[in-house]
Amino acid sequence: MRATVLFVSSTAHLPIWERIAFEHLIDSAPRDPQGGRLRIAHDILAIEAHQNGFLMATAVHDTGERPDGISPALWALLGHAAAAGAAWIMFDHDEPPTSDFPVF
């Protein structure tokens, strides 16, 4: 067993177009027949839905350069969380924004 760090961020720190795209992926994702889990298909990111938003794995930041299709704002959040040892960021609609990152 291993422990990990989970960062919690407001969805307000994501550009609106990017947040809408993630929400659309979640809304249109099919359910796994075995467990009812949503199968959220993204070419680069591992995304899991939760009641007030979604979780995103930070592992993609290990690749070095920002991939096309990921905003500089999201890339900065992923890098910040990964550098602090977080495996996931939970983007939550109810989390208040912080002054450390831009708000969109």
C-alpha positions as CSV (number, residue, x, y, z in Angstrom):
1,M,0.0,0.0,0.0
2,R,1.2,3.5,-0.7
3,A,0.0,6.9,0.4
4,T,-0.4,9.8,-2.0
5,V,-1.3,13.5,-1.9
6,L,-4.5,14.9,-3.3
7,F,-4.6,18.6,-4.3
8,V,-8.0,20.2,-4.3
9,S,-8.5,23.1,-6.7
10,S,-11.5,25.3,-7.8
11,T,-12.7,24.6,-11.3
12,A,-12.5,28.4,-11.7
13,H,-8.7,28.0,-12.3
14,L,-9.4,26.2,-15.6
15,P,-10.1,28.2,-18.7
16,I,-13.8,28.1,-19.4
17,W,-13.4,26.3,-22.8
18,E,-11.3,23.6,-21.1
19,R,-13.7,23.1,-18.2
20,I,-16.7,22.8,-20.6
21,A,-14.7,20.2,-22.7
22,F,-14.0,18.1,-19.6
23,E,-17.6,18.3,-18.4
24,H,-18.8,17.3,-21.9
25,L,-16.5,14.3,-21.8
26,I,-17.9,13.3,-18.4
27,D,-21.6,13.9,-19.5
28,S,-21.1,11.8,-22.7
29,A,-19.0,9.0,-21.1
30,P,-20.5,5.5,-21.2
31,R,-20.8,3.5,-18.0
32,D,-18.8,0.3,-17.4
33,P,-21.3,-2.5,-17.2
34,Q,-19.5,-4.3,-14.4
35,G,-19.2,-1.5,-11.9
36,G,-21.1,1.4,-13.3
37,R,-17.9,3.5,-13.5
38,L,-17.8,6.1,-16.1
39,R,-15.2,5.5,-18.9
40,I,-14.0,9.0,-19.6
41,A,-12.0,9.0,-22.8
42,H,-9.3,11.6,-23.1
43,D,-6.2,11.2,-25.3
44,I,-3.7,12.5,-22.7
45,L,-5.3,12.8,-19.2
46,A,-6.7,10.3,-16.7
47,I,-10.0,11.8,-15.5
48,E,-12.4,10.5,-12.9
49,A,-15.8,12.1,-12.2
50,H,-17.0,13.0,-8.8
51,Q,-20.1,14.7,-7.5
52,N,-18.8,18.3,-7.6
53,G,-16.4,18.1,-10.5
54,F,-13.6,15.7,-11.5
55,L,-10.2,14.3,-10.5
56,M,-7.2,14.4,-12.9
57,A,-4.0,12.4,-12.6
58,T,-0.8,14.5,-12.5
59,A,1.4,11.8,-14.1
60,V,1.1,13.5,-17.6
61,H,3.3,16.3,-16.3
62,D,6.3,13.9,-16.2
63,T,6.5,14.1,-20.0
64,G,8.2,17.5,-19.9
65,E,6.6,19.6,-22.6
66,R,3.0,20.7,-22.5
67,P,1.0,18.6,-24.9
68,D,-1.3,20.2,-27.4
69,G,-4.8,20.4,-26.1
70,I,-3.8,21.2,-22.5
71,S,-3.9,24.9,-21.6
72,P,-0.9,26.6,-20.0
73,A,-3.1,27.2,-16.9
74,L,-3.9,23.5,-16.5
75,W,-0.3,22.6,-17.2
76,A,0.9,25.0,-14.4
77,L,-1.6,23.4,-12.0
78,L,-0.5,19.9,-12.9
79,G,3.1,20.8,-12.5
80,H,2.6,22.5,-9.1
81,A,0.7,19.5,-7.8
82,A,3.2,17.0,-9.2
83,A,6.2,18.8,-7.8
84,A,4.5,18.6,-4.4
85,G,4.1,14.9,-4.7
86,A,0.4,14.8,-5.6
87,A,-0.8,12.0,-7.8
88,W,-4.2,13.7,-8.4
89,I,-5.9,17.1,-8.5
90,M,-9.6,17.2,-7.5
91,F,-11.3,20.0,-9.4
92,D,-14.3,21.0,-7.3
93,H,-17.0,23.5,-8.3
94,D,-17.5,24.4,-4.6
95,E,-13.9,25.0,-3.8
96,P,-13.1,28.7,-3.5
97,P,-10.4,30.0,-5.9
98,T,-7.0,30.9,-4.5
99,S,-4.9,33.9,-5.4
100,D,-2.0,31.6,-6.4
101,F,-3.5,30.8,-9.8
102,P,-5.4,32.8,-12.4
103,V,-9.2,32.7,-12.3
104,F,-11.3,32.4,-15.5
